[in-house]
Amino acid sequence: MLEHRHGARGGRLLGYRHELVRRAIESSLSQPRQQLLHQKCLLFSKRANIPAAPLAYHADAPANSEVLRFAPIAAFAARSVGRHREAASHYQIALRYADVFAPTSALA
């Protein structure tokens, strides 16, 4: 079900062979367990220097403020290779959290 992959930047990754397998396993976990695993994956992925899209995904699931850091980068990367729907999805994720994680010193 899992396979080793080589990241775009030379890192080694672990991923699911198919999206359906990922969804089935993820849906079998409790919400707190899912959030904990996403947090762990985010920490590991940041150290492994992988592309922004998986980082945005793992930051989105537990509503981590780092989603505002990685989602726009992932959107730009997707757009630059013609993956416009994926780019739009990443921008939507960033916009969903823009007010939640807005600086408290915003215009009053």
N, C-alpha and C positions, 0 to 999 in steps of 0.2 A: 504494500500500500504506500509505503514511503520510498523515496529514492534520493540518492545523493546527486547534487547538481553542482556545476561550477558557476559561480557568480560572474557577472560582467566585469568585475574588477579583480578577478582571480581568487576570490574567496570561495570556500566550499559551503554549499547550502543543503538543507534537508527540506524536501517538499513532498507533497502528495502527487501521485502519478496522475490523478484525475480530479477535477473539481468536484465531481459527485461524491467521491470518497471523502474529501475534505468537509463537504457540507454534512454528510451523514455522521461523521465522527464529531464534528462541532455541535450538531444538534442533539447529540446524545449526552452532552455535558451540561451540568447545571450552569446557570448564569454566573455565579461567583467563580466557578472553576474556569469558565471561558475567559473571564476578565483577567484572572490570575495568569493563565497561559499566554494571553495576548501581551500582558505586561512583561512577562519573562522573554517572550519572543522579541519584543521591542528592544529590551535591553541587550539581548544577544545580537540582534540584527545591527544595532548601532555600532557595536564593537567589531562586527564582521565586515563593516564597510560595504553594505549591499545597497542596491538602488533604492530610491525614495518611495516607490510604489508599495513595496511590502511594509516599509516603515509607516507609511500613512495608514495602511490597512490595520496594522497592529495598534496604532495610536488611536484610531477611530473606535475600535470595539469597546475599550474601557473608557472612552471619552477623555483621553489624555490630552493635555494642552499642546503636546508636541505635534498633534495632528496639524496645527496651523503652521508648523515649520515644514513638515514633509509633504503635505497634500499639494501645495502650489508647486513645489519642485517636481513632484511626480506628474502633475498636470503639464508643466512645461516640457518635460521629457517625452511624454506621450504625444503632445501636440507636435513636437519637432520631428517625429517620425510618422506623422499622418494618422495617429490614433486619436481622432477628435472626440469620439464618444467616451473613451477612457479618460481623456483630458477633462471633459465636461464633468464626468463623475467625480474626479479628484477635486475640481473647483467647487462642486456642490458640497462635498464633505467639508471643505474649508469654510464655506459660507455658513454651513449648519452650526459651526462652533464659533463663528466670528464674534457674536454677542456674548456667548457664554464665557469665553476666555479673553474678552476685551480688557485692556488695562483699566484699572479703576480711576486713573487720572485722566480719563477721556474728557472731551469737552463737556462742560456742565451747563 
